[in-house]
Amino acid sequence: MAYFLEAGKLGDAQAQLTLGKAYLKGEGALQSETEGLKWLFAAAAQEEAHAQLELTRYYKRQGNDAEAEKWLKRAEDNGLRVSHPFSIF
């Protein structure tokens, strides 16, 4: 996890995505929604489509369909192809 933290702090979007997922799920790190979202937003800001998809899933689980749709559109705009949008949840 130390490698990902260092790389994430240096702006590596893939590391930020990995950190975001790890913190949200509590896998390899203490579960923390705040930390997980922080890292996912950092990766998503760099147009990391898979981070944007994770945010789509997060907001869909929260019942915030408008925000979920916004993030799904951004992910698709960044090259992610989702053939069956509801299968991602």
Buried (B, 14 or more C-beta within 10 A) or exposed (E): EEEBBEBBEEEBBBBBBBBBBBBBEEEEBEEBEEBBBBBBBBBBEBBBBBBBBBBBBBBBEEEEEEBBBBBBEBBBEBEBEBEEEEEBE
